[in-house]
Amino acid sequence: MIILHVHEHISAEGDRGDDRFEHLLFRLGCPPLFTTLRINTLIHDTNTVIASLRKEIEKNYRLRGLDMPDICLHPVLHDTIVIKNKGPVCREKVKKEVIVDLLCGMAVLRGADVFVQGILGCPSGTRAGDKVSVYADVDGKCLRGLTKTYDGQKLFVGNGIVQFSREEIYCNEQPLSGIGVLMAEPLYEAPSLSGTCVDMIFPQNLPSIVCSHILDPQPGETILDMCAAPGGKTTHLAVLMKNKGILVAIDKTVQKIEKIQTHAKEWDIHMIETYPYDSTKMVDNNADSLSGPPFPNETFDKVLLDGPCSALGQRPSKRNKMSLNSLKSYSTYQRKLLKAAVQLLKPGGTLVYSTCTFNQEENEKQVVWALKTFSELSLEPQVPHLGQIGQVCEGLTDDQRQKLQFYDPGAISSQLSVDNDTIGFFIAKFKKNK
């Protein structure tokens, strides 16, 4: 349903639209060829982090017999390390097949090993040390514990070495944890970073890193992160604020809040105030602004709204089961969040709105709606601006499109770079005029 909706939108361009649609599908199915890592500059020197990371990656790659990748600082984002990945690499498949769930398979394409919990099917007689070909279950129909060859739709993601026998995986009294298949011959060579330098680096997509820089948080400011989990942008804001000021992080559930708290503790950040709360209900002029949500109008200097979205820009993504009704529901919810954000923002303050989708209903059309609904809002230029400008959309002038930032997962480029080979992402920066 989602693919048909996107195809109808792009096909308005005729044959060229069909070509773009096919290219978009191809790119969505592939991981970006760059891994980006944000550095904890609060407590670590950049050169020290890079040296430690090189040592860890060299050990990891040597274990797999892979060539060391290029590692460097991003030329504009000086808190960001860029690793050049490689792939797809031709791998000769072997007879023994391990089936993993689709989420696990997509993670493998970005450099992860297979954790035990992700293994669905494993042949009878499999022992620790066996070489296997790993496939992702595209349709989600593989039953856990499958012993025979899986005849459903599956995607080859590389070869690996099994770390436990089949009996240990499925018959243990206590569930196993840890790596179940070490990906010695991945389809895409990218660093496996689980547990690596956790107090020094945070793996984060480049547009997400850009997003926090655009908000430009300063020490001593009062800032709100409205939909904060799992906390990547939240901790980035805290680092940019030099751990000084008030940073309020909101998300709906205690479990999501705990993820933010865990990451903040790993990075020795103490300034973040976390609350499990519905951000659409955070405005109450009778509230005490110092006691947590809800908050009165005009409480915050800056607001980051990276809200729930259709996530159509995620890569790699081989299947999306979202219904068209679900897709359409996001824009309504996002408008509720935008309304609350504008109310909570001080006059003269900055609001950054972002999504990880290429759906105009959630991106450019939301900007048009916000500018029409809130006369006090105006679009601001973005620094840094590493992506493309906003897409053509009724109600947006060329000047306004120049102020938007769009990372197009289906962009056709003669040369892929860390700035254009990313997930799909959209950023708008507003100022609330006095």
N, C-alpha and C positions, 0 to 999 in steps of 0.2 A: 504493500500500500504506500509506504513512504517513498520507495524508489519510483513508483509510477507518478506520484505527486511532483517529485523533483524533476522527472523526465518531462512532464507536461510544461513545467515552468521554463526549463532550458530550451525545449523544442520550439518555443515561439520564435527562435532565431533560424528555423529551417534546418538545412543540412548541416550547417556549422554548429547548430545547437546539438544535433545528434552526435557529432564528433566530440564536442565538449562533454556531453553526458557520458560517453564511453570512456573518455580520458579520466573524468571524475571518478567513475567506478573503479578504474584501474588504480588510481592514486590512493583512494580510500582503502583499498585492499593491501597496500604496501605500507610498511613503517617508514617514518622519516629516516633519512640516511645520516642524521646527526643526533647525537645525544647531548643535551644541555644540562648542566649542573650548576646550581646556585651556591655560592660560597658563603659561609658564616663569617663575614668580615668583622663581626662584633668581637670575636675572641681569637681569630686566626689570621695570620699573614697569608696573603694570596700565594706567594712563592712556596711557602711551607705546605699549603694545601695541595698545590699542583705536584710537588715532589712526592708527598705521601700517596696521592692518587696514582701517580705513575708507577710507584712501587707495587701497589695493590693490583693494578690492572695488568702489569707485567707478569706477576705471579699467576693471576687468573688465566691470562692468555697462554702462558707457557704450559699450564696444566692441560689445556685443550689443544695445544700444538698450533695456535693461531699467531699470525704476525701482529706485532704491536701497532696499534692505531695512532693516528696523529692526535695530539692533545694540545690545545692552546686556549688563550683567553679570547673572548669575543671582542672584536675591535671597538665596539661602542659600549657594550654592557660590561663594565670592568669587574663586576661581581659574578660573572658567568663563564664557566669553562665549557668549551666545545670539543666534542670527540667525534671524529669522522668515522662512521661505520662503513661496512662493506656488504654488498649483496645485491641481488640474490646470488649465492654461490652454488655452483652445480654440485650436488651431493648424490652419491650412488646409494639408493635405498637398499635396505636389508630385509630379510624375510620376516623377522620378528617385529611385530607392530605393537606399539603402546598408544592407546587412545586417551586423549585428555579433553577436558571441557573447553569450550570455545574461548572463554575468558583467559584460561591458562595458555592456550595456543597463541592468542594475540600477544600476551606478555612475553612468550618465548621469542616471537618475531622482533621484539624490542630489546632482547638480550637476557631475559630471565632464564633460569633453569626451571625444571618441572618439580614442583613440590609434591609431596606424597598425596596431599589432599586433592590435587587436581587430576590424579590418575583414575580413569574410568575403566579401561580395558587393558588386560595384560595377559599374554599367552601362558598356557599351562607349562610348567617346567622352567619358567624364567628364574634365573639366579642372579645374585649380585655380581656385577662385572660384565654381564651380557650386553652386547651392542644391539640397539633397537632403533627402528625408525619411528618417529613420533608424529602423530596425526591429531589434528583438532577436529572434534565432532561438530560440524557446521550446523546440523539440524537439531542438535540437542536430544537425540533419541537413543544414545548408547546407554545401556543399563550398567550400573557400577558392578564390577566383578566379571565382565565379559571375558571369556577365554578364547573364543574363536575369532576369525578375521571379521572385522566390522564391515558390513555391506552398505551402510548408510553413507551420506555425503560427508567426505572428510578432506582435510587439507594438510598436506605434508609441510612440516615446519622445521625438519632437520633430524639428524641422528644423535643419539646420546648413549651414555653408559648407565645402566640400571644400578642403583645403589642398595637395593634390598631385593630379596627373593619375593616371588608372588605370595608365598605363604605368609611372609612377614608383613606384606602390605595389607592383606585382606583378613588374615586369621589371628593377628595379635590380640591379646586381651585388652591391651592399652593401645589406642590409636597412635600410629607413628606420626612424627613431624619431621620437618627438614626436607632436604633435597631428595627427591625420589629418582630423578633422571638428570645426570649431569650432561648438559648439551655440549658435547665435544665437537660436533659438526653442525652448527646451526645454519639455517638457510640464510639468515642475515647475521653477520658478525658484529655484535654490539656488546658493550661491557655488562656483565652481570654484577649489579651493585648492591644486592641485598646484604645489609649489615656492614657495608663498607664506609668507613669514616663518617659515621652517622652524625657526629657533632661538628663536622666540617663542611659537608656538602648535602644538598637536597636535590634529587632528580626532579626537574620541572620543565614542562614544555616552554619553549622560547616565548610565545605570545603571553603566557601567564606571567613570566618574569617582566616583560615589557609593561604589562598592565599596572604593576605596583609602582614602577618608575614613573609612569604617566600621572598617577595620583600625586606623586612628589610629596610624600609625608615628611614633616620636619619635626625635630626634637621639640617637645613641649606642647605639641598640638593635641587636640581631642579628636580621635578618629574612630569611625565605626566601620567594621567589616560585617555586612548584613547576613551573608550566607557563607560562613567562614570555613566549614569543614572541607577537606581534612586538615587545613591549616597552613598550606604552602604559602599562599599570599599573605596570610596573617603574620606569620613569622618574618616574611620578607619586609612587610611594613614596619615591624618592630625593629629590625636591623637598620632600616633606613632612618628610623627615628632615633637611632643610637640608644634604644632601650629607655628613652626618656619621654614622658608624656602619658596620655591616657589612650589606650587602644582597647576598644570593646569589640569582642568577637561573639557573634550570635549564630546559633543553628538550632534546628528543631528538637533534636534528641540528645539525651545524656551521652549515648554511645558516640555520637559525632563530636560532642564537646570534649570527650575524653581523648579523642585522636589529636585534637588541637593541643590539649594540655601535655600530652606525651611528647609531641614534637617540640613544643616550647621548652620543656624540661631538658630535652636532649641538647638544645642549643643555648641553654643557660639564660633564657629570657624570662623575666619576672614581671613585666609591666602589663601583660595581657589579662584583661578581665573577661572571663568566659561565662555565657549564660545560655541554657537551653530554653529557647523561646521562639515563637512564631513572629518573624520579622514584619509580617503584614499588619500585626496588631501592636506595634511598638510605640505608637503615638498616644500620649495622654497628657494634656496640659496641667492636670492636677497632680502629676507624678513628681517625686523628688528626683532631680536629675543625677544625684550622686548615689542613689540606692539601687541601680540596675533597672532593667526594663520593667514596664514601659517608661519612655522618656518624654519630656515636654518638647514642643516645637523648638527648632533652632538651637539644638544642644551641641551639634558637632561641627568642627571646622571642615572636615572632609569625610566623604562616605564612599566606600567601595561596594558596589553591587554586582557581584559575579554570581548571578542567581541561577536557579534551576532552569535548564534548557533542554532542547531535544538532543543535544550532543551529537548532531549529525557530522560534525567535523572531526570526530575522534579517529585516529589512525594507529594501527591498522584496524579495520572493521570489515568483517566478511559477511555480516548478517545483522539486520535491524528488524526486530519483531514489533516495533511500535505501530499502533494503529493510527489512521489519519485523524481520528477524534482526539487521541492523546497528543498528537503533534499540534493540533489547533488549540489545545487547552493551555499550552505554555504561555502564549502571549497574554492571555487574560490574567494569569497569576503574576507574570512579570510586571504588568501595569499596576497591580496592587502594591508590589514591592517598590516600584518607582515612585508612586504617590507618597508612600511612607518615607522614602529616602529624601524627597524634596522637602517634606514637612520638617524632618529632623535636621536638615542642613541649615547652618547659619547663613545670613546674607553675606555675599562675598565669598562663600565657600565653594568647594569643588566636589562634584559627583562624577565618578567613573563607573560606567555601565559596560559590562562585558558578557559575552557568551562564547561557547565553543561549538557554534553551529554556523552554517552558511544560509540558513533559512531567513529570508528577508522579513517575514512576519515577526521574527524575534529580534531582528537587527535594525536595518534602515527604517522599516515602518514603525518601529517603536520610537525611534528618534523623531520621526515626523509627528507622531502622536504626542510625545512629551513636549515638543516645542509649541504645538498648538494648545495643549492643555495647561501648561504652566508658562505664563507670559514672562515670568521672572527668569526663565532659563535661557541661556545662549550656549552655542557650541564654541569650544575652545580648541586651538591647535594642540597637537600632541607631540611631546618630546620624551623619548625618541619616537620616530615614525619609521619603522623598518618594514612594514607591510605595504599593501596596496591601499588606494583610497576606497571609500565606500562605493557600493554598487549603484548603478543608475536606479532611481526610485522616484516615483511621482511624489512631489512635495518637497524634494531636496534640490537645492541649487548646486551648481558645480562647485561653488566656494564652500558650501557646507560639506559636500562629499570629500573635498580635500582635507577637511578636518577630522574625518573618520578614518579608522584603520581597520583593514580587512585582510585576513590571511586566508587565501583561497586554496583549499586542498586540491582543486582541479586546475590550477593555473598551469598554462603551458609555457615552459621556459627553456631556453637553449642551454642554460647552465644552472643546475641546482645548487643552492647555497643554504647555509644555516638559516638565513632570513626568509627564504621562500619555500623551503621543503619542511613544512611544519604541519601541525594539526590545523583544521579550520577554526578560525577565531575572529571575533569582532570586538572592537573597542570604541566607545564614544565618551568624550570628556565634556561635561557641562559646567558652567559657572552659574551660580544663583546670584543674580544681580541685586544690589541693595535697593 
